[in-house]
Amino acid sequence: MNTFPSDFLWGGAIAANQVEGAFDYDKKGLSTSDMLPNGILSPHQTRVERTSGIKDVAIDFYHRYPEDIQLFKEMGFNCLRLSIAWTRIYPNGDEEEPNEAGLAYYDKIFDELAAHNIQPFVTLSHYEMPYALVENYDGWASRKLIGFFERYANTVFERYKNKVKLWLTFNEINMSLHAPFTGVGLQEDANEQAIYQAIHHQLVANAKVVNLCHQVIPDAKIGNMLLGAINYPYTCNPDDVIAAMHENNKWLFFGDVQTRGQYPGYMKRYFREQNIHIEMKDDDLVVIASASVDFISFSYYASGCASADPKQKEVGNIVDSVPNPYLEKSQWGWLIDPKGLRILLNFLHDRYQKPLFIVENGLGARDQTNSNGEIQDDYRIDYLNDHLVQAHEAVLDGVELMGFTSWGPIDLVSNSTAEMSKRYGFIYVDRHDDGNGTLQRKRKKSFKWYQQVICTNGASLKR
Ligand code: BG6
């Protein structure tokens, strides 16, 4: 009873733009991520411009992947979540023919993973898209993006159909509400009307690509990916409970459309009351209704609180929320709430009745090397231990959980702030915010700990 299911997938999750570097190699085009050298949180950034930054080299996974995959294997991974950079395959997004050099690169990665018996789990779009699509089409504001994304998905499904059997469409699709440039290629000051219109196009694309995956690779599974931003009511005042319901609906809306195949009533009401009019083609709703993801995946870092009193809100890293007096915070102010993971798993399973996959969870922290040259990251061990214990509780509650891929098994560039110093890894990478460092890899204390957890299928967790 102390272990996870016998076919549980254990591993880590990375994203192309945060690990690969090589931003202009092999005919890769510039992506939206390449235009955000300081991360998605550059304050009040309304126009982007390209300057060189830490992501240009990142941790050079582009060249060092054999060593990194070897280290993942040593930890016992049977699964690696990674993303394909759309700009390696279609540098401008609207070409008729794909870039062979980009396709060949991912062939090498998938072959290396296969040689180590690690199953690739691929996100089609993890916080990046060709920047040329923003310049020439206004990003997902244009319906044309649906066709471009379909073409890209079809290309990689056909190419890798014998190598990749687990797919995700858009990373944290609900984040477009908070970071529209990163999510849908709109400027950060875009209004809700524009953002929801772009999201509609993305949801149609999601449905088309889910169906396409089922046609091209009948034995594959394809899921969605949500930022699991669960909100508690700040108090038991029914007004706070309703505030929490509204906050949660903001992100559940995406899962509802991707799973149930229709716009929920609460969203139609919101659009009506906010005067938001979504332009649709005749068969958009038919397309959306025709597709349902095979499983729900999500990231989980923190829970939030919602209050009917707007004065309670604090400005946060990405998402504003009401502080929870019962929880501690990470060095970046993210609330640490392992039990929230159990609550979220039960909640999502109950709502959707589909298998779930935790595709991101981890602690971003400043690591120090001691005089023996070791990194004793007990705080990371504690964080992950406590979250995994709660994930296991949810399994005991009856939740069907496919796997766990911790975020950033190797140090990488953080997404929101483009820092190397916000480290998540079991593997340390010698690279720093100023761009210095040898890029050498080193095992942290958590490396052996995670190895043990995987090897015992969770039995070694401290309960
Ligand atoms: C998720 C993203 O939001 O959280 C990742 O899918 C990101 O890309 C991760 O890296 C952690 O956030 P950050 O800002 O600490 O890198």
Boltz pocket constraint, residues with backbone or C-beta under 6 A from the ligand:
constraints:
  - pocket:
      binder: B
      contacts: [[A, 15], [A, 18], [A, 127], [A, 171], [A, 172], [A, 299], [A, 360], [A, 364], [A, 407], [A, 413], [A, 414], [A, 415], [A, 416], [A, 417], [A, 422]]
      max_distance: 6.0
